[in-house]
Amino acid sequence: MSDTKRHILIMSSWFPTRVDPYAGNFVERFAHLLSDTYEVTVLHTMGDKNCSSIEVDDQQTDNLRIIRIYHHISKNRFIHWWLQRKALRKGLGMLDHIDLIFAHVFLPRAMQFARVQRYFHVPLIVMEHGSYYRKKLIKSFISLHQQVIKRGSRHTSEIVAVSNVLRTDMKPVFPTTKIQVVPNFVDEDLFTLRETNPVHRTKFIHISTLDKNTKNPGFLFDGFLNAYLESGKKVSLTVVSDQDTDEWERWAKLNSCREAINFIGPCEWEEVSQLLREHDALILTSEYETFSIVIAEAWLTGTPIISTPVGIAANMTEALGIRIEHNNIADLKHAILDMMNGKFQFDKEFLRAFGMQFSKESVKKQLIELFNKHFIIYE
């Protein structure tokens, strides 16, 4: 490991652990991305009901070190807070010099980020991915959450949003703060261009947690069912989810379309890339997205999308896919049928070229420029 490399500490409110191996996996990808240029350490504390004492999971691969500190979960808030602080102290004791803290998602760890910033006295950059700023939720934001975010932000050198949509929604909380946009990234070497560019698109794919509060799966399945029946059962849907799909599998059987819907469990990034290339279009029916990485992944493979106006698809043109209204079943049905009938044609090369703004090299370049600015300020 080179002594000349800057040392970046990554922290996050979400990160893969033995408790939840999929939470915040995009943050782990950022760690791997940056480890090509910097020495990177991830420090993450996690409550585990099966843990009776502090447990340390310390893994090192080349320039990347991931430290997970597990602690007991207490029903008493004060005791739980104390256990979390104890776990954090343990982790901090394992670290030496840090040049910059790159944190992700303010809630619920904003004060933890601030504490570590005070400990090392280095720049703290927070990249926000959270959906709790959306108008539907911001009104019910309890004052404690707002206080946590604002107090944490006082120790933050810069706040970064992953999309223009999120930056706009963050303004009520940060009315005078300049927020830069740096997107999530996709590995362009992994999400390669599809070989086919079908005129008639019949194989559709949906990738999400199927969370009813944000992903709106009921709208997805109702719209698909209508298109399936009207098409003479000529379209199919693959659903990829890392959450339980039993409810929707029962729904498919009840509505006599189980043979047209294939449910797949959690997939690695390599598998997602292959699945996108094997399907004709991605369908997204979310109520809200701060970014939606699956859209960028689809575009990089040359796959068009059908989507509600969310995340990076909020203002997309017809060259990228078909926008549909929220909860408009007829709109979704017609979009599927229009793709099946070849009403819209999509240039796979154009889709990939547009998606390259979310490539790992493009995003890494933006982050390096951002970090360098703060290295200079603190020197």
N, C-alpha and C positions, 0 to 999 in steps of 0.2 A: 504494500500500500504506500503510495507516494506521500511524503510529508508535505509536499508543496500544494496538495489539493485542499481546497476549502472544505470545511466540514459542515454539512447541512443536517440539522435535526428535524425530522418529520414527526409531527404529532397529528392526531385526528380524533374527532368524536366517534368516528366509525372506522374500524379496521378489522380484518379477518383474524379470528381467534379460534380456539378449540370450542368455545361456546357457540359461535356463529362464524363458520368458515367463509361466508360469502359477504358479510357486511363490510362495506368500504373496500372491496377488492380493487377499485379504481385507484385508491390511495397507494396501495401496494405497488400498482403498476407505475405510478409516479416515482416511487422510490427506486424501482429498477431503472426507469428512464434516466433519472438524474445520476445514478451511480456510475454511468459511463463517463461523467465529467467531474463529479465530486466524490468525496468520501461521504457516505450517507448513513445515518443511524435513524432508525424508527424506534420511538419509545411510546409504548401503549400500555395503560393499566386497564384491567378488566375484572369485574366482580364475577365470581364463580361460586354457585351454591355448594358445589362439591369440594370446595377448597377450604381447609381449616386454618391454614397459615399462608404466609407469603410464599409464592412459588414463582421462580424465574425461568423463562424460556428464552435463551440467548442464542441466536443463530447468526453466523457470519458466512457470507459468500462474497469473495473478492472485496469490492469497495462498499458493499451493503451489509449492514448489521441490523438485525431486527430483534428488539428486546421487548418481550411481553411479560408484564408483571401481573400475576393473578392474585386476587385477595378474596377473602370471605365476603359474602353479602349479608348485611344486617338489615332488619326491618326498621331499626331505629335510625333515623336520618343522620343524626349527629355521629353515631358510631360508624355508619357507612361512610360518611364524609371523612372521618378520622382514618378509617382503613384505606380509603383511596389515597389520602395524603401520605400515609405510611408507605404504600406501594410506590407512589411517585418519588418519595425520598430515596427509596431503595434504588430506583432506576437512575435518578440523578447522581447517586454515588458511584454508578458504574460508568459515568461519562467524564471526559476530560474537557478539552477545549472545543467549543462550538462557535462557528462563525455566523450562522443564521438559522432561525427557526422558520420552517415552512409548515404551517398548520392548516388543517382542513376542517371545515364545518364548525361554526361557533358553538352551537348548542349540542350537547350540554357542557362541553369542556372549555368554554371560553376563559374561565377563571384559572383553570389549570394551565392553559397556554400563557396567560399573563404571569402566573407564578414562575414558570420556567424562564420567561423573558427577564424577569427581575433577578433570577438566579444567575443567568449568564451575561446579562446586560448586552445583548446583541439584537439586531433587527428581527422583528417578528412580522412575517407576512402571512395573512390568513386568506386562504382560497375558499370561498363559500360555494357550496353545492346544494344546501338545504332548501326545501320547498316551503318552509314555515313562514316565508315572507309574503306568500301570495295573498291577494286581497280577501279571499274567502276565510283565511285563517288569521290574518294580521289583526283583525278587529277583536278576536278572542285571545290574542296574545296576552298572557298574564303579565302583570307589571314586573314580576320577578324575572321572567325571561328577558324582557327588555332591559332590565337593569344588568343582568348577567352579560348580555351582548355589549351594552354600552360601556360597562366597566372594563370588560375584556378588551374592547376596541381602543381604550385609552393607552394601552401598552402596545398597540399594533402600529407598525411603521406604514403598512399599506394593506388595503383590503382589495381582493380580486374576486370578481364574479365570473362564473363560467359561461355566461351568455348575456346578451343585451336585455333579454327578457328578465333575467334575475336581477341585473343591475337596476332596472327600472323599478322592480318590486321592492328593492332594498332601500330606495330613496326615503320613504317615510321614516325609517329607522335611522338612516344616516343622511339627513337632509343637506348637510354642508360638506360631506366627505366626498372627495373625488375617488370614484371606484373604477379601476381598470378592468377590462375584460380579457381574460386568457382562457381559451376553451379547454375542455377535456381532450384527450388525444386518442387516436387509433393507430395501431401498428400497421403501417402501410405495406410492410413486407409480409405480414400475415394475412391481412385482408386484401388479397390480390383481385385483379379484375376477372370477372366471370368470362367464360368462353362464349356462352350463348347470349343472344339479345332477342328474345322471342317477340313476335308480333302479337300473338294471342297469349295472354298471361292467365293461367288457371291455377297455379300453385302459389298459395299465399302463406306467409309466416308471421307469427306474432311472438315477440320476446318480451316478457315482463314478469313481475312478481304476482300479477293478477290481483293486486291490492284494490279493494272495492272503493276506497276513498280517493285514489288518484288514477289508477289505470283503467277504471270503468270497464271491466270485463263483460258485464251484462250487455252493454252497447255493442261490444265486439261480437259476441256470440249471436245476438239477435240480428245484427246486420248481416253477418255471414250466413245465418240460416235462411234469411229472405233471399239472398243472392243464390245460395245453393239450390233452393227450390225453383226459383225463376229460371235458373240456367239449365234446368233439366239435370241437376246433380252433376254438373261438369267441372265444378271448382272444388278445391280442397284447402284445408287449413292445418298448418302445423303450429302447435303452441309450445313454446319453450319457457319453462318456469322453474325457479329454484324453490318454489313453495308448493304446498299441497294442492293438487288439482282434482281431488275426488269429487268435490261438489260439481265441477264443470263437466267431468266425465259422466256423472249421473245425468246432468242436464242434457248432454248430447244424446245419451241413450233414450231419455224420455222424449226427445224431439226427433228421434229417428234419423240422426245425422252423425252417429258415432263413427260410422265407416269413413266419413269425410274429414274427421278431425283427429289428428295424431298428436297425442300429448307426450312431450319429452321432458325429462327432469333436468337438473342442473347440468350445464355444459361448460367446458373450458373454452377459452378464447378461440383456440384452433378449431374447435367443433362448431362454434357460432359462425366463424368465417366460412366454413364448408357448407353449412346449412343455408346461409344467405345465397351462396352461389348456386345452390341446388333449387332454390325457389325463385319465383318470378317477381314477387313484390312483397314488401314489408307492410304490415298494417299496424298502426298505432292509434289507439282510441283514448288516450289519457285526458283527464280533466286538466292536468297541469304537469309540466316538466320544466325543470330549470335548464336542462340541456338535452338529454336523451341521447346517450351514446350509441344506441342501436341504429339511430338514423344516420349518424356519421359512418358507422360500420357498413350500413347498407350502401350508401353512396360510394364509398371507396371500392366496393365490390361491383359497382355498376348496376346496382339494384334500385329501382324506383320505389317510392313509398306512397301509401295512402295514410294520411294523418290529419288529426285535429290540429288547429293552429297553436301548437305548444313548442317550447324550447327552440331549437334551431330550425324548426319547421314553421315557426310562427308566420314568417313572411316569405315562404318559399314560392318560387315561380312554377308554372306548369311544366317547365323542362325538368323539374326534379321529382315531380309526383303530383298527386291529386289531394287538395285540401278538402276536408269535410267538416261540417258543422258539428259541434258538440251534441251528442245524444240524438242526432238526426239519423234514424235507422234507414230511411229511404235514401239519404245522401250516401251512406256507406254502401248500401246495396247497389246503387247505380255506379259508384266508383269501381266496385269489384266487377260488375258486368261490363262497364266500359273498357276496363283492362282486358277482360276476357274476349271482347269483341274487336279489340285492336283499334279502338277509337283514338287512343293516345299512343304515340310512339316516343320512346325514350332512347337517347344516345348514351350507351354505357360509358363511352370514353369521356363524354361531357360530365356525367355523374361523378366519375372518379376524379376528374380534374377539379370539380367543385369541392369534392370531399377532401382534397389534399390540404386544404387550409387547417384541417384537424389532424394532420399527420404528426407522428411523433417528432420528426425533425423540425417541423414548423413550430410546434408548441414548445419544444425544448429550447429553441432559439429565443423565443419570447421570454421564457423563464430565466435564461442566462442573462439576458439584457436587464430584466427586472432585478435579479439578484446583484448583478454588478453595480447597479445604481446605488443600492443600499450598502454594499461593501465600501464604496467610495465615501458615502456619507459618514459611516462609522469609523473610518480610518483617520 
